[in-house]
Amino acid sequence: MNKKFSKFTFVTVATLAATALMNNNTVKADTVNSNNTSAKNEQESIDPATAAKVADNNFDKASSEQADALKKQADAQNAKDKADDAVNAAKENVTKAEKDHDNAVEKVNIAKNGGLDAANKDLSNKQQAEFQAKAQATDAQNKADDAKNDANTAAQTANDYKNNDLANKQTATQQAQTDYNNAVNVLNNSGLGKAEKKLTDAQNAVANAKSDVHQKTIAKTAADNAQNEASIALQNAQNAYNDAVTDKANKESDKRSKDSAYTTAKANTAKAQAKVSDAQKDVDKLDNPDSIQINEDYKDFFEQINQEVDAAVSQAKAEGKDVGAVIKEYADLVDGHNKNDSRFDFNRIKAISAQLYQENRYQGNKLDHDVIINLDNISRDQLIKINQYALGLINGVQRQMGLQEYKLSDGAINVAQDVAAQYNQDHWSGYKNAHDKKALGNTAFGDSILHSDYNLEVGENLDSINAGDISTTQPLTPYGGQPETTSADQQRLNLPANQVTLYDLKGFVYNSLCAMYFNSTEWAHATNFLEIATGDPSKYFNDNYEPNFYLGVSFSRPQTSADDREYDIHFNMFDREFITPAHQPNYSDGQEYTTDPAEIKQEAEYALGNAQSDLEIAQSEEDAAKKDAETAARDLTNAKETLNKASENQTTAQTNFDKAQQAATVAAQNLINAETNLNTAKAEQTAAQRLVDEYTASDAQKKQDVENKKQALEAAQSAERIAQNHYNDLVNAARAAQARADNLAQIAATAKKNVDSAAAATKKAQDKVTDLETAPEQEKNAKEALESAQSALTTAQAEQTVAQKALDNANAELRVAQKNYDNAKAAKDKADQALAEYEAAQNSYNQFSDLLDNTQSKVEQHNHKQDVQSSVTNSSTTKKTRNAVKEYTLTIKKNKLYLNGKKVTAKQLRGLVKKYAKLTVKGVYKKHRKINTYNSKGLKHRAKLSLNKKHKVRGFKIIKGRLMVKLARNIYVRFYDLFR
């Protein structure tokens, strides 16, 4: 098998341009007198490649800014067009509303000027006319109905007479004519033979008819029996069908019951699963719980405060001084009122606080991102969890300080909620006014205050935030208020101002506590939490005092104005000794809650275990219910199949019964026909016998019979004429009755149209009265609609103005961006040209250096090179050109590169390409495949290059650190893609 390899040959032409190379030299100043000189020299020393790169970056930036400006302008134009459409629509609405309002005002004026009275009078007339028209229509309809009944009766009477009396008379006349003709024939002896033959035929017909009656009787009996059997079979099939229908209904009911039970069981399982999921989340949330950490320096500082206060109080008691004044003095100190006091090193605690403030960072739990809390309506369960979180942080500090931990109970939460409720009732802004002493005093004992005006029944630490501006990141300055920025959760969920995620709310609690513990200006809030004497002096007033501290957290919204969005968080601490259920039953402990994160997690894990157990039970019940539902479904399927089969059997039995019934009916009719035929045959036999007897009678008898038959014929004809005349009279009477009925029906129809017209007139009059009566309300609604439309128009016009301004700004920005783009494009073109000239000069210089390598003396070569370089540097007018031609052959064989038969690496080839930039390539062989192509900036083209033909390689270039092969203008391919 022949081995294939790729091969190309290139020729390098080097030209040394003496004037271009030295553009890269740096101009050095003897001295540097200013930053401007340095900057200028630095700018002059920038090489063309860097300048081109800077120009490219500037051009890219200008292009991006131009694209952004174009998009912004298009968006602004679109917004402006929408605003124009909105204004036009609003104007149309205003025009319509004005017209509606004018019409309503006109109606009000008409009603006020007697139009309503006239309309009521007209309505009364129209109602009276409608009443009269209805009465006339009723009378006309009654007469028309009576006339129609009379006409129908007359027509029926004539028809009955025709079918009965007249028909009988006509039949009697025909029979009398036949009898007369027979009598005449007998007298003339012209038909005896025929009469005898007719008698014989009649006798044979009677015999045949009797035989046929016998056969038809047998057939009818058989058909009746078959019908009875088919009827029994049909009844049995009907009973089976009814049973199948009942069974199917029962099975459907059972299936619905089982399906409902299964649905309920699935819902219970889903609820149980949700509880497990929630419980699992509660457990997961407690992994790596947040905490606030302090250090020994922090602890020592507050212990020092406590010791100082203890000593000062003891001295005050010994000297008989006011203990409260001493405590207040130290309270003012920790409140930051006198930072120059030498008793405490405030700079030290400030540094400690700043360090701890930076070290303590809220982490939160990602599961809390999906829990939404309404600050205006926090549920009890949510409030308990927030209290546990807050006290977990606070008691963590208490444990580190070696202090008694706060207790959390229903009563403590109720105290905090009552404080918040009083804030709301007083519209008290914690941000503007600090603490509401009335709220803190009212909570337990009305307006009473314990000890002094600075120590109320309920202690409190307070922080504030604007709704919608909550954030989980700490402010730059401790206790400077939370940062007024919308959190990522609020942006992601597009929450209204009064809603936050549990993640954000816990972050607010955490950051508030950090700002209180690690403040840079005051430490009164910290001493409140840490039970320092300045926060709780109770022990100095009662030697037997045993602290029993509780703490609750709540939220208030003072709403001091319509647009006030402030929310306050309250940390209310109190001693059970001073607030007991005896004072307020609502403050009884009720359930106590743990605040230790480990115990909370243990409780959550216990709840998770219970939830999982409930889930197992629910799943078991669901499985059983599913099995019952599947059984019921199978039973229903079987019942449907049984019903279908019963239905088919019933259909078959009904078909058989119908056929048997039809056969029995035919058999019965055949028997009736046979009996009729027998009776007819017997009558014909009797008549034939009588005719034969008449033929054999005497002539006198025959003549007398002829006379009798003639008289009978004349009598029948006379009776027929009388009957015909009476029938004609009845027909004429019926026609007259019908004409009268038609006339009265037309009158009734006209009367009904009159009723409809009167009713329409009454409705029109009623509508006019209603319209005038409601005119004031219509005018009010129209006025409101007009005001609303005008307001909407004002808003739309304002938005149109804003949109126009935005469009003007966008157009201005676009003009600036376009100008910058044009400038950057010109600078880029200039830099590219300079770079090309520089690279050409550099290439020529490098090739010239290679030529010098062939000289015999390195010294002479060195001196000669220096002379040439110096000549290039100092002479701008010398333009000597030397050409050197080198030919290279690059062969790719088995993924290895050979340059003039010598193996080279891609790195070496890349260096060669850098050194000899202008290359001509011949004879390129490629495999049949497609590869990606790129532009001069290294950006990939959408179309790929097919390598099923030869391509001329026009040069090489390093783009973004890759060796690229140029095949055409602005079309490059990666070297390894092309030759691998």
Secondary structure by P-SEA (a helix, b strand, c coil): ccccbbbbbbbbbbbbccccccccbbbbbcccccaaaaaaaaaaaccaaaaaaaaaaaaaaaaaaaaaaaaaaaaaaaaaaaaaaaaaaaaaaaaaaaaaaaaaaaaaaaaaaaaaaaaaaaaaaaaaaaaaaaaaaaaaaaaaaaaaaaaaaaaaaaaaaaacaaaaaaaaaaaaaaaaaaaaaaaacccaaaaaaaaaaaaaaaaaaaaaaaaaaaaaaaaaaaaaaaaaaaaaaaaaaaaaaaaaaaaaaaaaaaaaaaaaaaaaaaaaaaaaaaaaaaaaaacccbbbbbcaaaaaaaaaaaaaaaaaaaaaaaacccaaaaaaaaaaaaacccccccccaaaaaaaaaaaaaaaccccccccccccccccccccaaaaaaaaaaaaaaaaaaaaaaccbbbbbcaaaaaaaaaaaaaaaaaccccccccccaaaaaacccccccccccccccccccccccccccccccccccccccccccccaaaaaaccccccccaaaaaaaaaaaaaaaaccccccaaaaaaacccccccccccccccccbbbbbbbccccccccccbbbbbbbbbbbcccccccccccccccbbbbccaaaaaaaaaaaaaaaaaaaaaaaaaaaaaaaaaaaaaaaaaaaaaaaaaaaaaaaaaaaaaaaaaaaaaaaaaaaaaaaaaaaaaaaaaaaaaaaaaaaaccaaaaaaaaaaaaaaaaaaaaaaaaaaaaaaaaaaaaaaaaaaaaaaaaaaaaaaaaaaaaaaaaaaaaaaaaaaaaaaaaaaaaaaaaaaaaaaaaaaaaaaaaaaaaaaaaaaaaaaaaaaaaaaaaaaaaaaaaaaaaaaaaaaaaaaaaaacccccaaaaaaaaaaaaaaaacccccbbbbbbbbbbbbbbcccbbbcccccccaaaaaaaaaaccbbbbcbbbbccbbbbbbccccccccbbbbccbbbbbcccccccccbbbbccccbbbbcccccc
